Amino acid sequence: MQAIAGELEAFINSHKDPLRKLPEEKMVFKPSLLKWSRKEIMGHLVDSVQSNIRRFVVAQYEENPYIVYNQDKWVAIANYQHWDTADIIDLWYLLNKQVVEILKNTPAEIAERTCQTQELHTIRWLAADYVKHLRHHVHQVLELGPVPYP
């Protein structure tokens, strides 16, 4: 878990400033009515980190908790398109710092406990998958090379 926490910490630290420097017109542009803007993608990452915090914590004391969320509804209800972009990025950054601390403090044997999302996974697997998902979307927002994510 230490390695995953370190990877996440390095990633958020190196990408916070580039995200904050993106022009607002790029952040709010929607390629179509059915696609998210970059700002909404960052909002989705805020929702994702909140759901994963719940998974990483609850799975440590409950047996196979079932924790899912409807990403499209969360983004729509939160109305990220109308938020201040700096607030979304700051919230994303701070919530990910919380994840780093949770992962650093998760003992190896506890990391093997499970949580039910669409499938049953260990906390360790969910943490590694979370970092891949985060990389995928941040690379989309910053127009960096693609990160394969199922």
GIFENVEN-V394852 format. One record per residue. N is the residue number from 1. SS is DSSP state (2 for helix, 1 for strand, 0 for the rest). OMEGA is omega in degrees with one decimal (NA if undefined). D_CENTER is the distance of its C-alpha to the mean C-alpha in whole Angstrom. Layout:
n->{N;N}
ss->{SS;SS}
omega->{OMEGA;OMEGA}
d_center->{D_CENTER;D_CENTER}
//
This chain:
n->{1;2;3;4;5;6;7;8;9;10;11;12;13;14;15;16;17;18;19;20;21;22;23;24;25;26;27;28;29;30;31;32;33;34;35;36;37;38;39;40;41;42;43;44;45;46;47;48;49;50;51;52;53;54;55;56;57;58;59;60;61;62;63;64;65;66;67;68;69;70;71;72;73;74;75;76;77;78;79;80;81;82;83;84;85;86;87;88;89;90;91;92;93;94;95;96;97;98;99;100;101;102;103;104;105;106;107;108;109;110;111;112;113;114;115;116;117;118;119;120;121;122;123;124;125;126;127;128;129;130;131;132;133;134;135;136;137;138;139;140;141;142;143;144;145;146;147;148;149;150}
ss->{0;2;2;2;2;2;2;2;2;2;2;2;2;2;2;2;2;2;2;2;0;0;0;2;2;2;2;2;0;0;0;0;0;0;0;0;0;2;2;2;2;2;2;2;2;2;2;2;2;2;2;2;2;2;2;2;2;2;0;0;0;0;0;0;1;1;0;0;0;0;2;2;2;2;2;2;2;2;0;2;2;2;0;0;2;2;2;2;2;2;2;2;2;2;2;2;2;2;2;2;2;2;2;2;0;0;0;0;0;2;2;2;0;1;1;1;0;0;0;1;1;1;2;2;2;2;2;2;2;2;2;2;2;2;2;2;2;2;2;2;2;2;0;0;0;0;0;0;0;0}
omega->{179.1;-179.1;179.2;178.3;178.9;178.2;179.2;-178.9;179.0;-178.3;-177.9;179.5;-177.6;-176.6;-178.9;-177.8;176.1;177.5;-178.9;-177.5;179.6;179.0;-178.2;-179.1;174.8;-177.1;-175.0;-178.3;176.4;-179.3;174.9;179.2;-176.5;-178.3;177.1;168.8;175.4;178.4;178.3;175.0;177.7;174.9;175.6;178.7;173.6;178.5;179.9;-179.2;178.2;178.1;-179.5;173.4;179.2;179.0;-175.9;-179.5;-173.8;-179.6;178.0;-178.5;174.4;177.6;174.8;179.1;178.9;-176.4;177.1;173.1;178.6;-171.6;-178.9;178.8;179.3;-179.6;-179.4;-177.2;179.7;176.5;-176.8;-178.3;-177.2;176.2;168.5;-175.6;-179.6;178.8;178.8;-177.6;177.4;178.9;177.1;-178.3;-176.7;177.2;177.2;173.2;176.6;177.9;179.1;-179.0;178.0;-178.6;178.2;-176.6;178.5;178.8;-176.6;-177.9;177.7;-179.8;179.2;174.2;-172.8;176.8;178.9;170.9;169.3;177.4;177.6;-179.8;174.6;175.0;179.4;179.4;180.0;-180.0;179.1;179.0;178.2;-179.8;177.3;179.3;178.6;178.7;-178.9;-175.6;178.3;176.1;175.1;-176.0;-177.2;-178.2;175.1;178.6;-178.3;173.7;-179.5;174.8;-176.9;NA}
d_center->{17;18;17;14;13;15;13;10;12;14;12;10;14;15;13;13;17;17;14;17;20;19;22;21;23;20;18;19;21;20;22;23;23;21;18;15;16;14;14;13;10;9;9;7;4;6;7;4;4;8;8;7;9;12;12;13;15;17;18;19;22;22;23;21;19;18;15;14;13;14;11;14;16;13;13;17;17;15;17;15;17;20;18;19;16;16;15;12;11;13;11;8;10;11;9;7;11;12;10;12;15;14;14;17;19;18;22;22;24;21;18;21;20;19;17;18;15;17;18;19;17;17;15;15;14;11;10;11;10;6;7;9;7;5;9;10;9;9;13;13;13;15;17;17;18;17;14;16;13;15}
//
